[in-house]
Amino acid sequence: MEGSIAVSVVVASHGRHLRLRWLLNALEEQTLDRPAWELIVVHTYGEETGRRVLDSHPLSRAGVLHHIAIEPGTGSPSRQRNIGAREGRGELIAFTADDGRPEP
């Protein structure tokens, strides 16, 4: 189906925004056509860090990256992944760590 989301990639992130940025850069190199995939980051970062790391990233500007901020101290990786999975529109949900570097 043209324009449908095949894969929702979900990332839980807390306290590692530099590593998250490296992950975003690696995901930007993916060869799967857009918008065949989306990226959902559920994080505990403040507004300034969210703007600097997430909103300013090319994946965000391309409409691929969506992020959800939760209150610090209220999340765990599993809770954050569940929140992201519920938001995903893809036929498949893929989880990766914020310090991962997937191949293109």
N, C-alpha and C positions, 0 to 999 in steps of 0.2 A: 504494500500500500504506500503510495507516494506521500512523502511528508510525515509519515508516522515515525514514532520513536521506537527503535529496536531495542536499545539498551539504556537503562538508567544506571549511571555509575554513582555510587553513594560513598561519601567519605565523612568520617567522624574526625574532628580536629579539635585539639585542646593544647595550648601552650607550645605549639611548634609551627608558628606561622612561616618561618623561613623554609622549613622542610615542606610545608604545604605549597609554598610558592614554587619550589622545585618540582613537586608533583604536577601542579597546574601547567608548568612549562613542558613537562614530558607529555601530558595529555594533549596539549596543543599540537603536538607532532603526530597525533593519531591519524591513520590513513582511512578510517571508516568515514564515509561521507557524512556531512552534516546536512540536515538535522537528524540523522539516523541514531544519534546518541545525545544524551544530556548528562550533565554533571550536577549533582546536588551535594553541597558541603554543609554539614550541620556542625556548628562551632560554638565556642564560648568566648569569642573575641569581642572586644568593644567596638563601637562604631568607627572610630578612627582606624583601627587595624583592619576592620572589614572593608572600609573604603580603599585603603592603601593596598591591601593584598588581594582582595576578591573583586571589588567593583571596578578597579582599574585594570584588571587582567583582560587580555584580548578575548579569552573565552567568554567572559561576562559581556563584553561589548558585542560579541557575535550572537548572543542569546543562548549559548550552550550552557553556561554556568549560572546556577541559581544557588543562593545560600540562605541558610536559616540560622539566625543567632538564638541561642538559648541562654538562659541566665547562668552565669558561672556558679559552679557547685551543684547544679541540678542534673547534670548529665553524666553518663558513663558511655563508653564506646558502644555498648549494645543498645542503650536507649537512643543515642544519636543515630545509629544505623536504622533503627526501627522508624524513627521520625522521617529520615530520608527515604526509606523504602515506601512509606505511605504516600509521600509526595511524588514519587517517581511515576512517570507516564509510560515507561518502556515495557515491552513484552517480557524482557528479562531484567533482573536487578543484579548488578555486579558491585561487589564491595572491594575497596582497596584501602590500604592504610595511607595516612597523610605523609608518610616517609617513603612510599613506594616510588618506583621509576619504571612504569610499564614500557615495553618496547612499542614502537610505532605500529 
